[in-house]
Amino acid sequence: MAYAEKVYKVRNGQKTKQFTWRSRYKKPDGTWGSEPGFPTKGTAEKWGEEQEADIRAGRWIDPEMARQTFGTFAERWMAAQQPRGQTVMNRRERLTHTILPRWRDTPLIDITWFEVEAWARTLTCAHVTTKICVRLMSQILSGAVDARHLAVNPLQGRRLKGLPAVAANKRKSQDEDMWARPEEVLLMARRMGEVDGLLVLSMAFLGFRVEEALGLHRRNALLTRTQKHDGGVFTCPIVRIDGDVGALVEYYRYGDDGRRIKFRGLEQLKNESSARSVDVPPFLAELLAARLKDWPHDFVFSRSDGTWWPRNSLTDKIRHVADGRIRSRGESWEPIKPGLTMRDLRHSHDTYQAQIGVKPVLAFEQAGHKYPGIKGTYQHSTPAMRQERLDGLQELYVRALGNLGWESVWES
């Protein structure tokens, strides 16, 4: 049974007559726990009785665990997770550069939504980055609840308000509003050359994620979809984004000594919805077939020597192609779409799908997204929907060729 005992204050090495009360209570393992600093005997006893009641009810939180610092528990939480390597790197970067400088030495029990929201308003990073950091903190605090270090997560279900609008607008203008017209995609593809330009075309007209395209194995290219339709059979060529092969990722792993180690290789897909079969329009099926006929390498969109593209090298090449370049000697390129990235080509594909009226359930499927709500369970893609999408993409390509005055995307 809980009880209270006096704790006399000490001044200059001598015990004084002043004292506070310490609560003593029996812990689950039978040892005695203590908590000092109570002003009266009654408050100390009451607090101890509450601890013992929580222990009997199975809801007790050890005060020592609740006083563990956020930085200490964050490391334990990170070690217990098993996400994709890219996710680990991103989380580590957010913790190291943004979160831990402020919260490393803060006890878990002292973290409040008021303080976190106030801190979030001071961050100068993009709006979306701020939200990611707060969401990561909330995930870690939920882990602290699961580990019985906290009774509740103070960030659970809370939404940030009053963030600077500049950060959000900057992110939107630089990233979310960028896409390329079909003519611009063809111009970029021709400028990159037949080997590397096919990657640009495929990104824009099939909607791959960059890592999915770079990890595409030839055995998953140009397979055939077969579905019963109108008393017959609907068929079309497909490219399979295979969960067994995965995607080509590039990120930094952290060693035990904290050093960053660069990794480039195949890893599991982003999520379950990412594994899918993408319907290929006729023009792109022809181009892919021509590629595979003479292509000696396992991966369809590797470099000409069969090696995987380093992400920085691919980014630099896209920059030269899209932004243009001026040389004092040799060829100079006019800008095509300054600032365009590989990710923007995926945005372009989804824009094309909206333009040609692709049904949402099919658009989500082809992009590797989960169709939200009950409709995602009840609605399914039909052969008629698929043919309509293929016809629309083919028309966009043919019209772009005509607008450019070309007979084919590659020069003879």
MITORSE-207023 format. One record per atom (N, C-alpha, C): x, y, z. Coordinates in pm, whole numbers, plus 50000, padded with zeros to 5 digits. Last residue first. Example, Ala and Ser with C-alpha at 12.3 -4.5 7.8 and 13.67 -1.06 7.14 Angstrom:
2
512854977550708;513674989450714;512905000350787;513194943150780;512304955050780;513204967050780;
REM end
This chain:
412
515655097541130;516245086241058;517755088141047;514675107341454;515155111041322;515845099041257;511815096641630;513265095741610;513615099841468;509105100441599;509775107541706;511285107341691;507955107141264;508275098041375;509055105841479;507215128841113;506615115841079;506885105541188;506425162141221;507285150241220;506485138141169;505245186241282;505615183641144;506545171641128;504245191341527;505675193541511;506125191741366;501625183641489;501905197541524;503375201041508;502005155841442;501515164741337;501815179241365;502845147441697;503715145641580;503305155141468;500525153941841;501775160841871;502765159341755;498725135741731;498485150041714;499755157941740;499845111741820;499745114241675;499545129241650;499565115142101;500885113242040;500835116941891;496805117242136;497685127942183;499045127242115;496005092242032;495615104541962;496485116242005;496995075142230;497495074142093;497195086842015;495415083042445;496865085342450;497475084642311;492885074842350;493145088742383;494625091942386;493175047242320;492875055442202;493205070042229;493585040142589;494625037742489;494415046142364;491105047642701;492345053942746;493445052342642;489365030542563;489175044942553;490445052442595;490285005842651;490445009442510;490295024442490;489555007442923;490965006142885;491185010342740;486775008542910;487525019542971;488985019342925;486324983342795;485924995542723;486645007742778;487264965642995;487964966642867;487594979242789;487054983143316;486514974343212;487354975543084;487834984343658;488184988743523;487694978543422;485314988043910;486404980643849;486624985643706;483944996844232;484154999544090;485394992144038;483954989344506;482814985644421;483074987344271;486284998944623;485934984844639;484894980444536;486335025244563;487535017644534;487315002744548;483975033944669;484035031944524;485275024144484;484545038644933;483845026244902;483865023344753;487835054644924;486435053044959;485845039644916;490165059144645;489685060844783;488205057544800;492305037644484;491125045744464;490405046944598;495745039544520;494535032844570;493345042244553;497885041644234;497275047544352;496055039244394;499085036443991;499565029344110;499085035544238;498085046543760;499105054643828;499685047643950;496125028043698;497285029143610;498415037243672;494255032843909;494925019843892;496205021043811;493405059143859;494085055743984;494885042743968;492195055143608;493305064643623;494105061743749;490135037443671;491225032943585;492435042143598;488535053643830;488975040843883;490145035243802;488005076543660;488865077443779;489385064043830;488385072543308;487555070743427;488445070143552;489785097843109;489935084443165;489115083343293;489685121342951;488495116143017;488605101943068;491825134242851;491135125142758;489975117842825;492625149243077;492255155942953;491455147042860;493365129943264;492215138443292;491715144943163;495585119443131;494455110743161;493195118943191;497285141743127;496765136343002;495535127743028;497815143243402;497115154343335;496525149543203;499265120243437;497965121143505;497145132643446;501495127543280;500655116143244;499285116943310;502555149143424;502045151243288;501115139843248;503465137143655;502355146643665;501715148443527;505575123843531;504475116043590;503255124743611;507095145943471;506575137943360;505465128743409;507875154643718;506865162543648;506315155143526;509905136843776;508645135643851;507525143443783;511895146943614;511315134043581;509985132043654;511175182443568;511875171143628;511235158143582;511625214843427;510905202143427;511785191143487;513055238543401;512645234343535;511955220943541;511895247143079;512825249743189;512235245543324;511405231442819;510515232942936;511415235043058;513345239342619;512065232842585;511055234942697;515835262742509;515015256842616;513745250542559;518115252242248;517135261742300;516325255042412;521485242942252;520085238542261;519235249842315;524285240742035;523565248042139;522105243942133;527215222041954;525765223741946;525225231742064;530445239341928;529555227841919;528085231841922;531435263742160;531785255242047;530805243442044;530005276142353;530815284742266;531265277042142;526675266642411;528095263142407;528825272542313;523915265842614;524635273742516;526105270242524;520965246442660;522325249942695;522965257542581;517835236542815;518655241442706;520055244542753;516145225243000;516495239343018;517225245242899;515885198542910;514705206942929;515045221842932;518565189242886;517605187342778;516435197042790;519785195843127;520345200743002;519325200242889;518055182043305;518225196543315;518765202243183;518435155743231;517105161743210;517205177043214;521085153343320;520765152043178;519415158143145;520825156543596;521625166143518;521285165443370;519265133843657;518745147343682;519495157643601;521075113743594;519835114843520;519225128643536;523035119143787;523385119743646;522135121143559;521635114844025;522165128143995;522495129643847;521015087044010;519945097044010;520465111043974;522665066443775;522725073543904;521715085043901;521135040743591;521345055143598;521555059443744;522885009643571;521775017843618;522135032543619;524394997743264;524445001543406;523235010043442;524374993342992;523694983643077;523704987043225;525305012842829;526265002542867;525674992142964;523145029742806;523525021942689;524545011042720;521305025543116;522105033143022;522585023942909;517995010443134;519375012743181;520085021643081;515375003743079;515765017843078;517115020143146;515234975843097;514784982642975;515324996742967;517694953643200;516774964343241;516514973643123;519404935443073;518254930543148;517224941443176;520574941842733;520644943142878;519334938542944;520594943842459;521274932342519;521214931942671;518104950142226;518654954942354;519304943242429;516764944242001;518214944841990;518884948742122;514084942042092;514604933341985;516124932841985;513474962142270;513764948842324;514374939542220;512974983942092;514044984442192;514444970242235;510774975241950;512024977741877;513204978241974;508954974342161;509304961942091;510604963542014;508795001542222;509344992342321;509754979042256;507585010941988;508895015942025;509575006742127;505134997141995;506054995341882;507464999641920;504055007242230;504304992842220;505284990042106;503705033442159;504745030442257;505055015542260;501615031441977;502885037541935;504015033742031;499475018742133;500155012142019;501505018141983;499855021342496;499245025242368;500075020042251;499654997542751;500575004942665;499895008542533;498634995343090;498284993442949;499105002842861;500384981543353;500064994143285;499804991343138;499714964243639;499984962443497;499494974943425;501314967243965;500204968643871;500664965343729;502144978444274;502274966544189;501074966144095;501164999744421;502175002444318;502384990544225;499534991144623;498884995944500;499874998244387;501364985644828;500694974644759;500074978844627;504235007944786;503075002544859;502404991844774;506795009544666;506365019344765;505205014444849;508494977744636;507724989044587;507214997644701;511814968844752;510364966744740;509654979444696;514674975344542;514024974344672;512524973344651;517834974744385;516404971744380;515864969944521;520185002144434;519804988444403;518294986844404;522605019444600;521795019744478;521475005344442;523675037944878;523145025344829;522365027844701;526295052445068;525395053344953;524985039444906;526325058645403;526815049245304;525825049045187;527295080945656;526375077945549;527045069045444;528035072645999;528455076745866;527425072645761;527355062646246;526675074746201;527075079246063;528355038446312;529135049946356;528535063146308;526625021146189;526585021846336;527355033846389;525505039645895;526205029145966;526105030946116;522715046345703;523535051145812;524165039445885;522355049845349;522155042445472;523095048045578;520965070545107;522065068545201;521595060045318;519775059144784;519685066844908;520915064044993;517855048444525;519175053644557;519045062444681;516195021144364;516245032344457;517695036244482;514165005544142;515555009744160;515575022144248;511774982044271;512104994444202;513554998144233;510694947944223;510824960244300;511164972144213;510284921044164;511504927744116;511764940344198;507834916944294;508964907944322;510294914144278;506084935544195;506454936444335;507624927644371;506414950843884;506434938143957;506904940044100;504594964043654;505404968943765;505344958143872;504434953843326;504124950143463;505124956643559;502864966843049;504134966443121;503784963743267;500944952442782;501094958442914;502564958242956;498784952342496;500114950642556;500184957942690;495534936742509;496384948542486;497744945942549;492384922242425;493804921042456;494494934342434;489274908042486;490024920542473;491484917942511;487314884442324;488434886542415;489094899942383;483754881542313;485074878142261;486124880542368;481464890742424;481424877642361;482754873242302;482414915042535;481454914842425;481444901542349;485294900942674;484604913542642;483704911642521;487774889042897;486564886342820;485814899342798;491174898742863;489914899542936;488754896142844;494614899942895;493524892842829;492284893242917;497634916842830;496434916142914;495334909342833;500924906242783;499604908042724;498514906842829;504074923942800;503254912142822;501864915242765;506064944742780;505264939842668;504734925742689;508254935943042;507884945642938;507144938542825;509314918443219;508024924543255;507554934843153;511764911643125;510754900943130;509374906143169;513274934743159;512744931843026;511694920743029;512434953743448;513154942543387;512494938743255;512614985443573;511804976843486;512674966243418;513825004443731;513884990643776;513104980943689;513205028343612;514605024243610;514775009643655;510425029243665;510925028543528;512355023243525;510395031143944;509735019843878;510255018043737;511685055043995;512335042844041;511705030343978;509815073143882;511165072043827;511805058743866;506575059343817;507485066243907;508895063943854;504925061443495;505785054743593;506285064543699;503125069443294;502955074043431;503765066643534;503035066143022;502655054643104;502565058143252;503815089842905;502635083242849;502215070642924;506045098843052;504925107843027;503665100642981;507755076443066;507345083343188;506085091643164;508095071242793;507405061542877;506945067743008;509555093742704;508235090442647;507445081342739;511875090542864;511035102542876;509635099842822;512865066042769;512505067442909;511575079442929;513525071842508;512395062942531;511935063342677;515845086842527;514585093842503;513365085142526;517995069842542;517515075942666;516165082842649;518085060042270;518305051342386;517665057242510;517605081742094;516695070242095;516855061542219;517905114542245;518375103442163;517515091142184;517175138142362;517935128742443;518495117142361;515675149942158;516935156242199;517795146742281;513425133542153;514325133942038;515675139742076;512375139442409;512755125742374;513725125642256;511785166942389;512795162242485;513285148242448;509805165942192;511025173642169;512145169142263;507865150742325;508505145442205;509805152742174;507205168642531;507745155442563;508465149542443;506135189542386;507365191742462;508025178542501;503835177442285;504865182342192;506195184342263;502375172642524;502915161442445;504005165742347;503495195442784;502605191942673;503205180442593;504275188743122;504745191142986;503675187142885;504035206543436;503765194943351;504185198643210;503875220743754;504715217943639;504255205343566;502685226343995;502085232043876;502845228843748;504175215044203;502865209444174;502255214544044;506715229744204;506595215344188;505235211144135;506735257244230;507915250644178;507675236044144;504285264544340;504675270344213;505835262644150;504205249844582;503215247344478;503695252444343;506315260444728;506305246344693;505365243744576;505415286944755;506675284044689;506725269644644;503075283944901;502995288944765;504265285944687;504095274645148;503175266445072;503135270744926;505695296645225;506295283345207;505405274545121;503825317345247;504905318145149;505485304445120;502145313845460;501645310345327;502745310145224;503135299045763;503365309845665;502935305545526;500385283745941;501725283145885;501905294145781;497905282246073;498655294646079;500075293746028;497875248946202;497175260846154;498125272746160;497935213746190;498665226346195;497835237646136;495865192846386;496205198346255;496895211746271;495805161746568;495875176346564;496315180946425;495865134046599;494655140146547;494675155346540;498325135046848;497385126546774;496155134446730;500035148147010;499915153146873;498855145746792;500195135347255;499615148747252;499445154347112;499285103247313;500105110947219;499505124847208;499155090647652;498525095547529;499565102547443;500945079347830;499545074947833;498825078847704;504205067147749;503235077947761;501835072147765;505435043147746;506215054247800;505325066447822;504455020447622;504045023547759;505005033347827;504815017147358;505865011647445;505605014447593;502665031347260;502645016847246;503685010247336;503625057147319;502395052247383;502345037047377;505815057847149;506035058947294;504805054447372;504515056746905;505345045546944;505635045747094;503435082046914;502515070646917;503275057846953;505815095946888;505105096747015;504035085847026;506395089546622;507315085546728;506625085846863;504245101446490;504455087046478;505355081946591;504715128246557;503505121746607;503645106546599;507065133046415;507055134146561;505865126846620;505995130046157;507005120746205;507105121146357;504295152246149;503715138846139;504715128246188;506195172446160;505245171146271;504605157346268;507455167645911;508215167046036;507285165146157;505365171545730;506005158345738;506755156945869;504855198645769;503835188845806;504415174745818;507265209245668;506875211545807;505855201245852;507035201445402;508105195845484;507805197645632;504895216945314;504745202445316;505825195945402;506015242945335;504855239245414;504735224045427;509625243445341;508335243345271;507235238145363;511265259945622;511185250445512;509795251045449;511375275245846;511445282345718;511395272945598;509525274046148;510335267246048;510255274645915;507765285046324;509055291846309;509905285746198;505595268746340;505405281746274;506725289046252;506565247846494;506335245646351;506175258846276;506525259046753;507815256246687;507625254746537;503765259646796;504525272046798;505865270346728;503235232046788;502635240846687;503385254146681;504675223647013;505015218546881;504465227546772;503395237147224;504805239847196;505195235147056;500775226247204;500985240747202;502425243947162;501155198847240;500765203847109;501015218847099;504125191147432;502715194747421;502415199647280;506365172347615;505995176747481;504495179147476;507005161347859;506935175947851;506525181147714;507285134247834;506115139047906;505925154047894;509795131747709;508565128447636;507345134647702;512055158947762;511405146647810;510105144147734;514295171047520;513015173347585;512425160147635;516565169047368;516715167747514;515415170147591;515565172147097;516415160847139;516395158547290;514145192946984;513445183947075;514295172747132;515735209146812;514805215346907;514345205747016;517335191346667;517945203446725;517045210446827;515395171546582;516215169446701;516915181946753;514145182746341;513425179546464;514325179146587;516065189746132;514935198246170;514405195346310;518205172346084;518325186446046;517215195446099;517525147046191;518835153046214;518825168046193;514855141746107;515235141846249;516505149946271;515075143345829;514145152245901;514515153246048;516975123045780;517265136845743;516355146545818;515565100545869;516805104345935;517165118845905;513465099845685;513185102045827;514425106745901;514935094845450;514145107145462;513835110245609;516035069545509;516895081045486;516145094145505;513685054245532;514605055445647;515495067645631;512725056545272;511955062045382;512825063945505;514655042345133;514475056545103;513715063345216;514265016245235;515465023745268;515355038545242;510985010045367;511925010345256;513115019245294;510865001345725;510325006345599;511345005045487;510954990445997;511494983445881;510834988245751;511875001546330;511095002546208;511764994646096;513535001846547;512474991646547;511664991546417;515185023346519;515785010146510;514734999146499;513405044246568;513955042546434;514515028546416;513005040746845;511885039146752;512395036646610;515525046946945;514965033646969;513835030746871;515675073546865;516645063946814;516135049646832;513545084247014;513495084746867;514485074846807;514415082147277;513375072947231;513285072847079;516405102147274;516735088447310;515695078747257;514915125147203;516015120547119;516375106147147;513135127947419;512615124947286;513715119347197;514165112247725;514185123247628;513665118547493;512025099847984;513065097147884;513015108047777;509885102948147;510895113648152;512075110948058;508485079948112;507895092148057;508885103648059;510085062648258;510025061148113;509465073748048;509535071748516;510915072448466;510945071148314;506815065848551;507255079848540;508665081348487;505255040548374;506375043148463;506845057548446;501865037948367;502995043048291;504095046648390;499285013548391;500295021748455;501415025548359;497124997948334;497315009948252;498445018948305;496234976548487;497034973848368;497264985848280;495004979748727;494134980348609;494894977648479;497154979148901;496154968248909;495274967848785;498335003148818;499064990448804;498084978848806;496445021748894;496745020148751;497465006948725;496665018749171;495385015749105;495595013548955;499255027449211;498945013449239;497615009349176;498945054449141;499875045949066;499535031149087;497145062849336;496735063149195;497645054449109;498715060649561;497545051849549;497045051449404;500555081449508;501005067549514;499865057749499;498815103549527;499515100749401;499985086249398;498045101649796;497045100449691;497695096949558;500465106149929;499785093349942;498775091149829;500975132749849;501935122149817;501265108449824;498795146149952;498965145849807;499945134949765;499215141650231;498025136550164;498185135850013;501575154950291;501525140450305;500355134750226;502425181050055;501755175850175;501785160750175;503945186749828;503915196549937;503295191150067;506305164649675;504915167849708;504865177249829;508865155249594;508435168849560;507005172349593;509415122049443;509555132649542;508835145449501;508475089549421;508335102149347;508385113449448;509375055049389;509235067449465;509145079349372;508715019749427;509015031749350;508815044149433;509874989149538;509215001649576;509695012949486;509114958049364;510014967849426;509244980649457;507274942849227;507354941049371;508314950549441;506884948648964;507854938048993;508054935849142;505064970248968;504614956948924;505574945748957;505704988149282;505734986649137;505324972449097;504205005049543;504724992049501;504574990649350;505365037549648;504315028549599;504965015849546;505745068249808;506295054849788;505145045449749;506385102649773;505405091749762;506155078649737;507705126149996;507975116749888;506925105749890;507375160450081;506955146550098;507275138349973;509775183350228;508655180150137;508325165450159;510945205950487;510835192950421;509685192950320;513045222750719;512115223250606;512095209750534;515045221250898;513725216950946;512685217150833;517975207150734;517195217850793;515865212250843;521155191950747;519715190150734;518985201250805;523985205950585;523265203450709;521775202150682;525265214050355;525605200950409;524875197350536;524025238050298;525435238150342;525815224950410;520985222950356;521635235650323;523035235650383;518395201450255;519755202650307;520355215950261;515105191250353;516015198950269;517355200350339;513825158850408;514285171550462;515255178250364;511025142650334;512345144650275;512815158450318;508805118750479;509375132150474;510755131850407;506655097150293;507715099350390;508305113250371;503645078350245;504445090350223;505515091350330;502435048650066;502585057050185;503475069050149;500495022349924;501295034549912;501335042050046;500854988050000;500005000050000;500885012450000;
REM end
